[in-house]
Every structure is written in structure tokens, then in C-alpha cells.
Amino acid sequence: MYYWQDDTIYLANNDPGSLVDSYGLLDLALGIESNDGRYAAQFYVKNVTDEFYPTDIVIAGGFGLAHGNQLAFNYTRRFGVMLSVNF
């Protein structure tokens, strides 16, 4: 799956200093499922290209802007395995 976020101005007053450039995120998944659908396994990778993007903007002491919360969990590449059993 591919997600695209166009250029965004984060502050309501349309301050051009709060402009964040556009970015794209690619997520991939590969899975298998039993014939009866009871068991399934999936390997996934989120943010395959390891795209760095801010998750919010904060005012830094009233003297300009700083990209905040940039180390949030959802910004970095991550992978995992999901197992499921249907009853």
C-alpha cells in the first residue's frame, strides 16, 4: 500500500514557516492462510523506504517553529509478524 501526503501547512494562520514538504509511505505485507481460514500468518514492513517525516509542529518559545515529536513510533521503518487464529 502506498500513502501520499501533499505539502501541508500545520498552523491555522497559514504561516509558511509551518510548511512540511510532501512525502510518500510504502507498506508491504505477505501472508499465508490455511484452506479453512482458521490460521493465518503475515509478515509486514511499514515505511519500507524509511521516509523521515514530522508528526506535528510546535511553537518553540514563540521564536519560530520546530518540528516536534519526530521520533514517534509511526515515523520509522518497522517490521513484524502477525499470527491469527479464528475460532
N, C-alpha and C positions, 0 to 999 in steps of 0.2 A: 504494500500500500504506500502511496506517496501523498504527502501533505504539503501544501504550499501556503506560506503566509506572506502576503504582499507587504510592502513598506507600510509601517504603522506609526502614527503619532500617538504617544501614550497619554499626553496631558490634554485635558478638556479645553484649555485655552489655545490649542494648536501651536504651541511653542515648537519651532523647528528643531530646537535642541533636544527634544524628546523623540525625534525620528529614529526608528530602528529599521535597518535595511531588511529587505525581503530575504527569506530563506526557505529551503525545502528539506523535508524529513522523509527518509525512506525506511520503511519497516518491512521485514521479511519473515515468513513463517513457513515451516514444512512440517507436516504431520501425517500420522497414520491412525487408522481406526479399525477395530475388529469388524468382521462381517455383520455381526448382530448389533453393532453400535454401542455395545456396553463399555468397551475400553477404548481409550484414545490417548495418544501421546503427541506432543507438539514441541518442536524446537523453534525458538523465535529470536530475532535480533531486532532491537529498536534503535533507531537513529544510526543506521548502518554506516553512513558517511561521517559520523561523529561531528555533526554540524553544531557549532557553538552559537547559542542564541540566548539573549536575556529573557527572563521570565517576567520581569516587571521593571519599572523605573521608579526611582525615589529621588526626592529633593534632598541634596546634601547640604544641610545648614543654610539653605536659602541662597547659596552662592553657586548655583549651577546644578547640573544634573549628574547623576552617577547611575550606571546600570546596576540594579540591585538584584540580589537573590540569584546570581548567575551560577551558583553551584547547586541548584536544586536538582533533585533526583532525575527529573524528566529531561534534563538538557543533554546528558551524556549518553554515549553508546552503551548499551547493556544487552545481555542475552540471558536466556534461561530455557528451562524445560517445564512444560505444563503437562501433568498427567491427570486424567479424569476417569471416573467410574460412574456409570449411570445405573441406578437401582430400579 
